[in-house]
């Protein structure tokens, strides 16, 4: 069954996650390129921004711990 977090984007947790993701996007030591999406209604250029991609994922998977998720994203996207 597909569940979403209720009000995640406007919650304190959601705001904190968005802030961390935006910080990573502006930090050149992380690979935060946009990714392809077939949703042309929301993204006419077929490119989903890094922040939107991860915010949507966390919203769609309420069982995930957002702090651990962000820690893993930081590890995976760090440019070495």
Jmol script that loads the backbone (N, CA, C; Angstrom):
load data "model"
ATOM      1  N   UNK A   1       0.835  -1.182   0.000  1.00  0.00           N
ATOM      2  CA  UNK A   1       0.000   0.000   0.000  1.00  0.00           C
ATOM      3  C   UNK A   1       0.878   1.244   0.000  1.00  0.00           C
ATOM      4  N   UNK A   2       0.549   2.216  -0.819  1.00  0.00           N
ATOM      5  CA  UNK A   2       1.344   3.425  -0.987  1.00  0.00           C
ATOM      6  C   UNK A   2       0.882   4.500  -0.001  1.00  0.00           C
ATOM      7  N   UNK A   3       1.774   4.918   0.881  1.00  0.00           N
ATOM      8  CA  UNK A   3       1.456   5.962   1.848  1.00  0.00           C
ATOM      9  C   UNK A   3       2.448   7.106   1.684  1.00  0.00           C
ATOM     10  N   UNK A   4       2.012   8.294   2.035  1.00  0.00           N
ATOM     11  CA  UNK A   4       2.896   9.449   2.033  1.00  0.00           C
ATOM     12  C   UNK A   4       2.882  10.069   3.411  1.00  0.00           C
ATOM     13  N   UNK A   5       3.919  10.830   3.696  1.00  0.00           N
ATOM     14  CA  UNK A   5       3.956  11.572   4.946  1.00  0.00           C
ATOM     15  C   UNK A   5       2.959  12.716   4.844  1.00  0.00           C
ATOM     16  N   UNK A   6       2.168  12.868   5.848  1.00  0.00           N
ATOM     17  CA  UNK A   6       1.169  13.933   5.842  1.00  0.00           C
ATOM     18  C   UNK A   6       1.830  15.269   6.164  1.00  0.00           C
ATOM     19  N   UNK A   7       1.780  16.206   5.222  1.00  0.00           N
ATOM     20  CA  UNK A   7       2.322  17.540   5.443  1.00  0.00           C
ATOM     21  C   UNK A   7       3.832  17.599   5.576  1.00  0.00           C
ATOM     22  N   UNK A   8       4.538  16.653   4.994  1.00  0.00           N
ATOM     23  CA  UNK A   8       6.001  16.591   5.143  1.00  0.00           C
ATOM     24  C   UNK A   8       6.684  17.854   4.655  1.00  0.00           C
ATOM     25  N   UNK A   9       6.276  18.376   3.511  1.00  0.00           N
ATOM     26  CA  UNK A   9       6.950  19.528   2.918  1.00  0.00           C
ATOM     27  C   UNK A   9       6.866  20.771   3.794  1.00  0.00           C
ATOM     28  N   UNK A  10       5.783  20.919   4.550  1.00  0.00           N
ATOM     29  CA  UNK A  10       5.588  22.095   5.397  1.00  0.00           C
ATOM     30  C   UNK A  10       5.976  21.862   6.851  1.00  0.00           C
ATOM     31  N   UNK A  11       6.353  20.641   7.201  1.00  0.00           N
ATOM     32  CA  UNK A  11       6.714  20.326   8.587  1.00  0.00           C
ATOM     33  C   UNK A  11       8.117  20.849   8.904  1.00  0.00           C
ATOM     34  N   UNK A  12       8.438  20.899  10.183  1.00  0.00           N
ATOM     35  CA  UNK A  12       9.778  21.312  10.611  1.00  0.00           C
ATOM     36  C   UNK A  12      10.830  20.356  10.064  1.00  0.00           C
ATOM     37  N   UNK A  13      10.516  19.064  10.086  1.00  0.00           N
ATOM     38  CA  UNK A  13      11.434  18.057   9.543  1.00  0.00           C
ATOM     39  C   UNK A  13      11.667  18.290   8.056  1.00  0.00           C
ATOM     40  N   UNK A  14      10.596  18.525   7.314  1.00  0.00           N
ATOM     41  CA  UNK A  14      10.711  18.762   5.879  1.00  0.00           C
ATOM     42  C   UNK A  14      11.510  20.018   5.559  1.00  0.00           C
ATOM     43  N   UNK A  15      11.294  21.072   6.320  1.00  0.00           N
ATOM     44  CA  UNK A  15      12.038  22.322   6.118  1.00  0.00           C
ATOM     45  C   UNK A  15      13.527  22.129   6.407  1.00  0.00           C
ATOM     46  N   UNK A  16      13.830  21.358   7.462  1.00  0.00           N
ATOM     47  CA  UNK A  16      15.231  21.095   7.801  1.00  0.00           C
ATOM     48  C   UNK A  16      15.909  20.262   6.714  1.00  0.00           C
ATOM     49  N   UNK A  17      15.203  19.266   6.201  1.00  0.00           N
ATOM     50  CA  UNK A  17      15.758  18.421   5.133  1.00  0.00           C
ATOM     51  C   UNK A  17      15.992  19.257   3.884  1.00  0.00           C
ATOM     52  N   UNK A  18      15.022  20.092   3.512  1.00  0.00           N
ATOM     53  CA  UNK A  18      15.170  20.947   2.333  1.00  0.00           C
ATOM     54  C   UNK A  18      16.380  21.868   2.479  1.00  0.00           C
ATOM     55  N   UNK A  19      16.560  22.435   3.651  1.00  0.00           N
ATOM     56  CA  UNK A  19      17.693  23.329   3.898  1.00  0.00           C
ATOM     57  C   UNK A  19      19.024  22.595   3.717  1.00  0.00           C
ATOM     58  N   UNK A  20      19.111  21.366   4.247  1.00  0.00           N
ATOM     59  CA  UNK A  20      20.342  20.580   4.105  1.00  0.00           C
ATOM     60  C   UNK A  20      20.610  20.220   2.644  1.00  0.00           C
ATOM     61  N   UNK A  21      19.565  19.842   1.923  1.00  0.00           N
ATOM     62  CA  UNK A  21      19.727  19.491   0.509  1.00  0.00           C
ATOM     63  C   UNK A  21      20.139  20.706  -0.321  1.00  0.00           C
ATOM     64  N   UNK A  22      19.555  21.868  -0.019  1.00  0.00           N
ATOM     65  CA  UNK A  22      19.921  23.084  -0.744  1.00  0.00           C
ATOM     66  C   UNK A  22      21.359  23.473  -0.447  1.00  0.00           C
ATOM     67  N   UNK A  23      21.799  23.291   0.799  1.00  0.00           N
ATOM     68  CA  UNK A  23      23.190  23.558   1.144  1.00  0.00           C
ATOM     69  C   UNK A  23      24.111  22.666   0.305  1.00  0.00           C
ATOM     70  N   UNK A  24      23.756  21.388   0.211  1.00  0.00           N
ATOM     71  CA  UNK A  24      24.565  20.461  -0.575  1.00  0.00           C
ATOM     72  C   UNK A  24      24.607  20.875  -2.048  1.00  0.00           C
ATOM     73  N   UNK A  25      23.479  21.372  -2.559  1.00  0.00           N
ATOM     74  CA  UNK A  25      23.424  21.791  -3.961  1.00  0.00           C
ATOM     75  C   UNK A  25      24.375  22.945  -4.255  1.00  0.00           C
ATOM     76  N   UNK A  26      24.554  23.822  -3.284  1.00  0.00           N
ATOM     77  CA  UNK A  26      25.412  24.988  -3.486  1.00  0.00           C
ATOM     78  C   UNK A  26      26.872  24.722  -3.124  1.00  0.00           C
ATOM     79  N   UNK A  27      27.132  23.579  -2.525  1.00  0.00           N
ATOM     80  CA  UNK A  27      28.493  23.193  -2.153  1.00  0.00           C
ATOM     81  C   UNK A  27      29.105  22.399  -3.305  1.00  0.00           C
ATOM     82  N   UNK A  28      30.195  22.870  -3.825  1.00  0.00           N
ATOM     83  CA  UNK A  28      30.823  22.230  -4.993  1.00  0.00           C
ATOM     84  C   UNK A  28      31.466  20.875  -4.675  1.00  0.00           C
ATOM     85  N   UNK A  29      31.483  20.469  -3.405  1.00  0.00           N
ATOM     86  CA  UNK A  29      32.083  19.175  -3.075  1.00  0.00           C
ATOM     87  C   UNK A  29      31.072  18.029  -3.150  1.00  0.00           C
ATOM     88  N   UNK A  30      29.857  18.331  -3.645  1.00  0.00           N
ATOM     89  CA  UNK A  30      28.829  17.302  -3.829  1.00  0.00           C
ATOM     90  C   UNK A  30      28.366  17.282  -5.276  1.00  0.00           C
ATOM     91  N   UNK A  31      28.087  16.089  -5.781  1.00  0.00           N
ATOM     92  CA  UNK A  31      27.535  15.914  -7.124  1.00  0.00           C
ATOM     93  C   UNK A  31      26.009  15.966  -6.999  1.00  0.00           C
ATOM     94  N   UNK A  32      25.444  17.116  -7.328  1.00  0.00           N
ATOM     95  CA  UNK A  32      24.002  17.314  -7.158  1.00  0.00           C
ATOM     96  C   UNK A  32      23.331  17.669  -8.478  1.00  0.00           C
ATOM     97  N   UNK A  33      23.739  17.007  -9.531  1.00  0.00           N
ATOM     98  CA  UNK A  33      23.143  17.253 -10.837  1.00  0.00           C
ATOM     99  C   UNK A  33      21.683  16.817 -10.839  1.00  0.00           C
ATOM    100  N   UNK A  34      20.895  17.467 -11.668  1.00  0.00           N
ATOM    101  CA  UNK A  34      19.496  17.075 -11.804  1.00  0.00           C
ATOM    102  C   UNK A  34      19.424  15.723 -12.510  1.00  0.00           C
ATOM    103  N   UNK A  35      18.289  15.073 -12.393  1.00  0.00           N
ATOM    104  CA  UNK A  35      18.135  13.764 -13.024  1.00  0.00           C
ATOM    105  C   UNK A  35      16.931  13.768 -13.955  1.00  0.00           C
ATOM    106  N   UNK A  36      16.934  12.837 -14.876  1.00  0.00           N
ATOM    107  CA  UNK A  36      15.875  12.739 -15.873  1.00  0.00           C
ATOM    108  C   UNK A  36      14.559  12.335 -15.217  1.00  0.00           C
ATOM    109  N   UNK A  37      13.469  12.923 -15.698  1.00  0.00           N
ATOM    110  CA  UNK A  37      12.131  12.517 -15.300  1.00  0.00           C
ATOM    111  C   UNK A  37      11.215  12.582 -16.519  1.00  0.00           C
ATOM    112  N   UNK A  38      10.256  11.707 -16.550  1.00  0.00           N
ATOM    113  CA  UNK A  38       9.321  11.700 -17.679  1.00  0.00           C
ATOM    114  C   UNK A  38       8.094  12.572 -17.403  1.00  0.00           C
ATOM    115  N   UNK A  39       8.044  13.207 -16.231  1.00  0.00           N
ATOM    116  CA  UNK A  39       6.919  14.055 -15.853  1.00  0.00           C
ATOM    117  C   UNK A  39       7.075  15.450 -16.470  1.00  0.00           C
ATOM    118  N   UNK A  40       6.613  15.585 -17.709  1.00  0.00           N
ATOM    119  CA  UNK A  40       6.755  16.862 -18.415  1.00  0.00           C
ATOM    120  C   UNK A  40       5.805  17.931 -17.915  1.00  0.00           C
ATOM    121  N   UNK A  41       4.765  17.548 -17.184  1.00  0.00           N
ATOM    122  CA  UNK A  41       3.837  18.557 -16.676  1.00  0.00           C
ATOM    123  C   UNK A  41       4.477  19.360 -15.546  1.00  0.00           C
ATOM    124  N   UNK A  42       5.267  18.712 -14.687  1.00  0.00           N
ATOM    125  CA  UNK A  42       5.960  19.427 -13.608  1.00  0.00           C
ATOM    126  C   UNK A  42       7.326  19.939 -14.033  1.00  0.00           C
ATOM    127  N   UNK A  43       7.994  19.198 -14.892  1.00  0.00           N
ATOM    128  CA  UNK A  43       9.354  19.540 -15.318  1.00  0.00           C
ATOM    129  C   UNK A  43       9.420  19.527 -16.841  1.00  0.00           C
ATOM    130  N   UNK A  44       9.097  20.652 -17.485  1.00  0.00           N
ATOM    131  CA  UNK A  44       9.036  20.702 -18.955  1.00  0.00           C
ATOM    132  C   UNK A  44      10.349  20.330 -19.650  1.00  0.00           C
ATOM    133  N   UNK A  45      11.475  20.541 -18.971  1.00  0.00           N
ATOM    134  CA  UNK A  45      12.762  20.204 -19.576  1.00  0.00           C
ATOM    135  C   UNK A  45      13.200  18.775 -19.257  1.00  0.00           C
ATOM    136  N   UNK A  46      12.330  18.007 -18.604  1.00  0.00           N
ATOM    137  CA  UNK A  46      12.575  16.606 -18.223  1.00  0.00           C
ATOM    138  C   UNK A  46      13.721  16.445 -17.231  1.00  0.00           C
ATOM    139  N   UNK A  47      14.050  17.501 -16.500  1.00  0.00           N
ATOM    140  CA  UNK A  47      15.116  17.449 -15.509  1.00  0.00           C
ATOM    141  C   UNK A  47      14.550  17.778 -14.129  1.00  0.00           C
ATOM    142  N   UNK A  48      14.623  16.813 -13.220  1.00  0.00           N
ATOM    143  CA  UNK A  48      14.146  17.015 -11.854  1.00  0.00           C
ATOM    144  C   UNK A  48      15.320  17.487 -10.996  1.00  0.00           C
ATOM    145  N   UNK A  49      15.179  18.634 -10.343  1.00  0.00           N
ATOM    146  CA  UNK A  49      16.260  19.129  -9.486  1.00  0.00           C
ATOM    147  C   UNK A  49      16.578  18.160  -8.344  1.00  0.00           C
ATOM    148  N   UNK A  50      17.811  18.187  -7.904  1.00  0.00           N
ATOM    149  CA  UNK A  50      18.323  17.341  -6.827  1.00  0.00           C
ATOM    150  C   UNK A  50      17.443  17.421  -5.584  1.00  0.00           C
ATOM    151  N   UNK A  51      17.097  18.629  -5.163  1.00  0.00           N
ATOM    152  CA  UNK A  51      16.301  18.815  -3.949  1.00  0.00           C
ATOM    153  C   UNK A  51      14.922  18.190  -4.111  1.00  0.00           C
ATOM    154  N   UNK A  52      14.261  18.442  -5.221  1.00  0.00           N
ATOM    155  CA  UNK A  52      12.926  17.883  -5.453  1.00  0.00           C
ATOM    156  C   UNK A  52      12.956  16.359  -5.456  1.00  0.00           C
ATOM    157  N   UNK A  53      13.973  15.793  -6.079  1.00  0.00           N
ATOM    158  CA  UNK A  53      14.091  14.337  -6.169  1.00  0.00           C
ATOM    159  C   UNK A  53      14.118  13.705  -4.778  1.00  0.00           C
ATOM    160  N   UNK A  54      14.942  14.238  -3.891  1.00  0.00           N
ATOM    161  CA  UNK A  54      15.092  13.644  -2.570  1.00  0.00           C
ATOM    162  C   UNK A  54      13.937  13.993  -1.633  1.00  0.00           C
ATOM    163  N   UNK A  55      13.373  15.172  -1.772  1.00  0.00           N
ATOM    164  CA  UNK A  55      12.202  15.529  -0.969  1.00  0.00           C
ATOM    165  C   UNK A  55      11.022  14.628  -1.342  1.00  0.00           C
ATOM    166  N   UNK A  56      10.818  14.409  -2.628  1.00  0.00           N
ATOM    167  CA  UNK A  56       9.725  13.540  -3.075  1.00  0.00           C
ATOM    168  C   UNK A  56       9.933  12.104  -2.608  1.00  0.00           C
ATOM    169  N   UNK A  57      11.171  11.638  -2.626  1.00  0.00           N
ATOM    170  CA  UNK A  57      11.461  10.279  -2.177  1.00  0.00           C
ATOM    171  C   UNK A  57      11.132  10.123  -0.697  1.00  0.00           C
ATOM    172  N   UNK A  58      11.578  11.079   0.114  1.00  0.00           N
ATOM    173  CA  UNK A  58      11.285  11.005   1.547  1.00  0.00           C
ATOM    174  C   UNK A  58       9.788  11.107   1.819  1.00  0.00           C
ATOM    175  N   UNK A  59       9.098  11.924   1.054  1.00  0.00           N
ATOM    176  CA  UNK A  59       7.658  12.056   1.224  1.00  0.00           C
ATOM    177  C   UNK A  59       6.943  10.745   0.896  1.00  0.00           C
ATOM    178  N   UNK A  60       7.415  10.033  -0.109  1.00  0.00           N
ATOM    179  CA  UNK A  60       6.783   8.788  -0.548  1.00  0.00           C
ATOM    180  C   UNK A  60       7.144   7.590   0.328  1.00  0.00           C
ATOM    181  N   UNK A  61       8.196   7.723   1.155  1.00  0.00           N
ATOM    182  CA  UNK A  61       8.644   6.616   2.007  1.00  0.00           C
ATOM    183  C   UNK A  61       8.681   7.065   3.468  1.00  0.00           C
ATOM    184  N   UNK A  62       7.526   7.116   4.111  1.00  0.00           N
ATOM    185  CA  UNK A  62       7.448   7.646   5.478  1.00  0.00           C
ATOM    186  C   UNK A  62       8.185   6.815   6.523  1.00  0.00           C
ATOM    187  N   UNK A  63       8.519   5.578   6.207  1.00  0.00           N
ATOM    188  CA  UNK A  63       9.202   4.732   7.184  1.00  0.00           C
ATOM    189  C   UNK A  63      10.688   5.077   7.310  1.00  0.00           C
ATOM    190  N   UNK A  64      11.226   5.868   6.389  1.00  0.00           N
ATOM    191  CA  UNK A  64      12.643   6.225   6.424  1.00  0.00           C
ATOM    192  C   UNK A  64      12.929   7.290   7.471  1.00  0.00           C
ATOM    193  N   UNK A  65      14.080   7.164   8.112  1.00  0.00           N
ATOM    194  CA  UNK A  65      14.572   8.184   9.033  1.00  0.00           C
ATOM    195  C   UNK A  65      15.269   9.244   8.189  1.00  0.00           C
ATOM    196  N   UNK A  66      14.742  10.461   8.185  1.00  0.00           N
ATOM    197  CA  UNK A  66      15.271  11.503   7.296  1.00  0.00           C
ATOM    198  C   UNK A  66      16.716  11.852   7.610  1.00  0.00           C
ATOM    199  N   UNK A  67      17.113  11.794   8.874  1.00  0.00           N
ATOM    200  CA  UNK A  67      18.512  12.110   9.231  1.00  0.00           C
ATOM    201  C   UNK A  67      19.466  11.071   8.651  1.00  0.00           C
ATOM    202  N   UNK A  68      19.091   9.809   8.735  1.00  0.00           N
ATOM    203  CA  UNK A  68      19.932   8.752   8.168  1.00  0.00           C
ATOM    204  C   UNK A  68      19.945   8.835   6.645  1.00  0.00           C
ATOM    205  N   UNK A  69      18.811   9.149   6.059  1.00  0.00           N
ATOM    206  CA  UNK A  69      18.727   9.282   4.602  1.00  0.00           C
ATOM    207  C   UNK A  69      19.663  10.387   4.113  1.00  0.00           C
ATOM    208  N   UNK A  70      19.605  11.540   4.755  1.00  0.00           N
ATOM    209  CA  UNK A  70      20.472  12.662   4.365  1.00  0.00           C
ATOM    210  C   UNK A  70      21.939  12.293   4.555  1.00  0.00           C
ATOM    211  N   UNK A  71      22.262  11.599   5.640  1.00  0.00           N
ATOM    212  CA  UNK A  71      23.647  11.168   5.867  1.00  0.00           C
ATOM    213  C   UNK A  71      24.114  10.262   4.726  1.00  0.00           C
ATOM    214  N   UNK A  72      23.260   9.351   4.280  1.00  0.00           N
ATOM    215  CA  UNK A  72      23.620   8.462   3.171  1.00  0.00           C
ATOM    216  C   UNK A  72      23.749   9.232   1.852  1.00  0.00           C
ATOM    217  N   UNK A  73      22.865  10.195   1.618  1.00  0.00           N
ATOM    218  CA  UNK A  73      22.951  11.000   0.399  1.00  0.00           C
ATOM    219  C   UNK A  73      24.261  11.788   0.400  1.00  0.00           C
ATOM    220  N   UNK A  74      24.633  12.313   1.544  1.00  0.00           N
ATOM    221  CA  UNK A  74      25.899  13.058   1.641  1.00  0.00           C
ATOM    222  C   UNK A  74      27.085  12.152   1.289  1.00  0.00           C
ATOM    223  N   UNK A  75      27.068  10.923   1.806  1.00  0.00           N
ATOM    224  CA  UNK A  75      28.150   9.983   1.519  1.00  0.00           C
ATOM    225  C   UNK A  75      28.202   9.616   0.040  1.00  0.00           C
ATOM    226  N   UNK A  76      27.034   9.370  -0.547  1.00  0.00           N
ATOM    227  CA  UNK A  76      26.985   8.923  -1.946  1.00  0.00           C
ATOM    228  C   UNK A  76      27.314  10.023  -2.935  1.00  0.00           C
ATOM    229  N   UNK A  77      27.027  11.271  -2.602  1.00  0.00           N
ATOM    230  CA  UNK A  77      27.205  12.342  -3.576  1.00  0.00           C
ATOM    231  C   UNK A  77      28.494  13.143  -3.386  1.00  0.00           C
ATOM    232  N   UNK A  78      29.227  12.878  -2.317  1.00  0.00           N
ATOM    233  CA  UNK A  78      30.471  13.630  -2.091  1.00  0.00           C
ATOM    234  C   UNK A  78      31.477  13.336  -3.192  1.00  0.00           C
ATOM    235  N   UNK A  79      32.050  14.392  -3.730  1.00  0.00           N
ATOM    236  CA  UNK A  79      33.082  14.268  -4.762  1.00  0.00           C
ATOM    237  C   UNK A  79      34.415  14.101  -4.056  1.00  0.00           C
ATOM    238  N   UNK A  80      35.102  13.025  -4.390  1.00  0.00           N
ATOM    239  CA  UNK A  80      36.390  12.738  -3.722  1.00  0.00           C
ATOM    240  C   UNK A  80      37.544  13.085  -4.601  1.00  0.00           C
TER     241      UNK A  80
END
end "model"
wireframe off; spacefill off
backbone 0.3
color backbone group
